[in-house]
Amino acid sequence: MNHVRRRLLTLPTLFLATVLITLGLPLWWLLAWVVSLLFSAARAAPRVLLFLTIFLWCEVLGVLASAWLWLRHGLSFDPDSRQRFLAANFHLQFWWANSLKRAAAWLFRLRFDVEGAEELDGEGVIMLPRHCSIGDTLIPIVFYCAAHNRCLRYVLKRELLFDPCLDIVGNRLPNYFVDRATRDSGREVEGIQALARDLPKDHGILIYPEGTRFSQAKRQTLLARLAAKDPELAARAAHWDHLLPPRSAGPLGLLQANPGRDVVFCAHTGFEGSASFATLFNGSWLDTWVKVRFWRVPFTELPQDNDGLRAFLYDQWDRMNAEVTRLQGDPATNPGDEPT
């Protein structure tokens, strides 16, 4: 589906859903409250309804702001105006993520503790985070991009183009939307590697090595496949009880094309149990302490050959699993602090 036909579907749907949810909010909230009383699996339904409403309005305001930016800068062929256009779209992305983070922290009483924030100083990096939830996608934007005034070029799945803001703004920025169903994996790797060309000092690149959100069901399926194809890797991956085995093509392709950037890894815990929007209803986010750990590997310490990079990625995945285990085992140090 090309972008014109897709947006003719997604944009009217977004505006209609926002109007219907907003106008009927008192009734929807009463129904959500009743459902939360009747079913323990939906105990957070009123909060989810309010978060959905805020999310829809962030989408609507994001679309309207993107239209204004296009009218103001997007019609010009002047290079300076083009740079201002891109910078404004990056800051629109920062606003969108920060707004959703603040809304989630308020509604679900989330608290955040970040270790290794000093590792994010300096030039843009290649970032490889853990991925287990719809919520953890906000962590790099909020705690790296917005906090350090850095821009990330994202490797994202093509299905996310049905989100109007990600479709419009995401396609204006130098991101790459991967077609996970294609048989031409070489073309997708080339698209990922192209993100590393002409990379400004304040730009980095983010890719999720697992390729999809973690779940135990996915983990067991992938371990079974690995056992038949690569028993040695399967035996090692069996110890990654919090992670999916990293897909090698995309991350390794990006590391091979690395123009000299350090690599930052991001471990976190607290968002487990909310792999999809629907699972928020069970209250898995309520009163959660989200703990995040960043660490940096200098470019000078990275292997230069493909086998070495593969071993490096697996070694870091050993550490990623260990960091998640540690974070899950550490009690909140200041339970009385306000969310950040």
N, C-alpha and C positions, 0 to 999 in steps of 0.2 A: 504494500500500500504506500503510495507516494505521500509526501507531506501535506499536499493540498487536500486530498481526499481524507487523510487521517484527521486533519484539523477541522474539516467540515463536520466530522463526527464528534471529536473530543471537546471542542470549544463550546458548542451549544449544549452538550451534555453537562459540562462543568457549570455553566451559568444557570441552567435549569435546576440542577441538583442543589446549587447554593441557594437559589431563591426558595425552593420547596423546603429545604431543611431550615432556613432562617425564619420564614414566615410561620412554619409549623412547630418552631422550637419548643414552646410551652407544652404542647401536646406530646411531641416526641420525647421530651424530658420526663413527663409523667409516665409514659409507657415504659421508658427505660428504667425508671425508678421501680415500678411495679415488677418488671422482669428481674431486676437485681435482687429483689426480696424473695422472689419465687425460686430462682435458680442460682445456686452458688457459683456455677460456671460462668455466670454473667454478672457477678457482683460489682464490676466496675463499669457497667453499661452507661450510667449517667455521665461519668467522666469521659468515657470514650465518645459519647455523643457530642459533648462540648468540644473535645479535641478534634473530632471530625469537622465540626462547624468552623473552628479556627483554621484547620487545614484548608478547607474549601475557600475561605476568605483570603488566606495567604496565596492560594493559587489564582484567585480572581484578581487580587491586587497585583500579583506578579505579572499576570498577562497584560493588565492595563498599563503597568509601568513599562513593560517591554515594548508595548505599542508606542508609548510616549518617547522612549529612547530611540526607537526606529525613526520616528518623525523628526526628532531633534538631531540625530547624528547619522542614522543609517542610510540616508539618501545621498550623503556626501561621499565623493571619491577622494577627498583630501586625506592624505596619510595621517595627519595629526587628528583630524576628526574621527578617522577610523580607529585610532588608538584610544581616543576618549570613549568611543562607542563600546569597545571591548572592555575597557576598565569599568565603565558604568554597569555593564552586564555582569561582570565579576562581582561587583559590590551589591548588585541586586540578588545574586546568588547567596552572598554572605547574609543579607537581610533576611531572606527566605529561611535559611537554615537556623539563624539565631532566633527568629520569631518562633519557629516550631520547637526549638530547644527550650525556650523560656516557657512556652505554653505547656509542654510536657512536664517540665520541672514543677510548675505551679499546680497543674491538675492532678498529677500522680505523686506529688511530693518526692520527686527524684532529688538525689544529692550526688554530686560529682567530686571525685578525688583523682587528681592527675599527677602521676609521677613522670619525671623525665621531660618536663616542659622545656627545660634548658637545651635539650637535644634538638629542638626545633629551630633554634637560632641559626642565622646564616643564610646562604643561598638556598634556592629551591632544591627539593630532594625528590627521589623516587620513594614513594610510600607504599608499603605492603601491609595492609591491616587484616586482622581477623574479621570474619563476617558471619554473624549469627542472627541478625535481627534487622527489621526495618528501622529501628532506632539508631543502630550503631553507624549508619551512613552519615549522621550529623556530626560525629566526633571529629573527623579530619577538618571539616569546614569550620566548625566552631572553635576548636582548640589549636588549629594550625593556621588555616587561611585567614580567618577574621582576627585572631589574636596576634598574628605575626605579620599581617599584611602581605601574605603570599598567595599566589594563585596556583591551583592544581588543575592539570588536564586529566580528565577522567576516562578510564576504560569502563564502559557500562554495557549492560545487555540491551539489545534492541527493543525488547518488550517495554522498556521504560519510556519509549517515545509516546506511549499512550497517556502519559502524564503531560498535560499541556505546557506547564512551566519548564519541565525538563526538555520537552520537545523544542520549544521556541528558543529559550535561552541556551540550552545545552547544545543546540546546533549552531548558534552564533559563536560560541566559544570553541577553542581547539580541543574538543573531546572526540572520542571514537566509540561508536555504538556497535558492539560485536553481534554478529549474526551467529548464534550458537547452534543453529540448525544446519548451517552450510557444510558441505563436504570439502570445500576449498579452504582448509585451515591456513594454508600459506598466505592467502589474500588477507585473512583477518590478522595474521601476525604482522604482515607488512603495514596494515593500517595502524596497528598499535605502535610499531616502531617509528612510524611517521610523526608521532607525537613528540619524539625526542629531537626532531630537527629544528634548528633555529630557536632553541629554548632560551628565553630571557633568564637573567639571573634570579629574578623573583618568581619564576614559574617552576613548578614541579609536576610530577606525573603520579597518578594513583591507579593501582590495579589491585583487585581482590584475587589473590592467588587461588583461593578455593573455587572461584567461579560462580558460586551460589551460596545461599544462606545455609549454615550448618543445622543439621538435625540428626538425631541418632539413627533414624530410618535411612537417611541418605548415606550416613557413614557406613552402616552395615552393608548397604547395596554396593558402595564403592569398594569396600574391603573384599567383598566376595568377587568382584570383577578383577581386582588386583591380584587376588590369590591365584587366579587362572593365568593372568598375563605376566605378572612380575612378583613371584613369591617373596623375593628378598625385600622389595619395597613394602609389600603387604605386611610382612612381619614387623617392619619398622613402624608403619602407619598404625598398626594395632595399638601402639603405645600413645598415639595422639587421640586421647579419649575426649578432648574438647574441640577437635579440629577435623576438617575434611582434608584428605591428601591434596596438596597443591597441584593444580593443573600446570604442566610444565611448559606448554607451547607459548602461551601469552606472557607469563612472567619472565621466562628465560629469554624470549625474543626481546622483551623490553630491556632486560639487563645487558644483553649483547649490544643493544643500540645505545646504551647509556653514554651520554656525551661527557661524563666526568662528574656526575652527581653522587653524593653520599646516598646511602639507602637507609630509610627509617622504617622500623617495624612498629606496629601498634597492637598490643594485647589489651583486652578489656574484659570485664565481666559485669553482670548486672542486667543485661538485656536478654539473657537466655529466657526461653519460654514465650517469646513474642516474635516468632519468625514471620508471621503474617499479621495483617491488620486485625483479622478476626480474633486472633488469640489474645489481643489486649483485653477482651471482655472478661477474661478469667481473673483479672487483677494482678497479673504477673509483674506489672510495673509499679504497683502501689508501694510506697515507702522503700523504694529500692535505692541502694547505695551503688552507684555506677563507678567502678574503679578502672582507671586507664593507665597503661604503662607504655611510654615511648622509649625506644633505644635506637641509636644511630651506628651504622657501620661505615667508616670512611671509604671513599672510592679507592684509595690506595691499597686497601686490604681486600678488595674484591678479586676473585680469580678472573682470568682473562679468557679461559677456554670454556667450552660448553659443558664438559663433564665436571669441571671445577665449580661452575656456577650452579649446576644441578645439586652437587654435594653441599654447596654453601646454602642453597635454599632449604634443603632438608635439615641441615644443622640448625638453621634459624627456626625451622618449624619445631624442632625439639625444644628450643628455648621458648618459642611461643606457647607451646603446651604447658611447659613448666611455669611460665609467668602467669598463665590463666589459673593454673592450679594454686599458685601462691596467692593470687589476688582473691580467689574464692575462699581461701582459708584464713585470710586476714580479716579480723573483725573491724568494723568501722572505728576509727580512732577517736573521732569527735562527733558522736551521734547527736549532739545538741546544736551543731553548726547549721547555719542556713544553707539551702541549696545554692550552688554557684552556677 
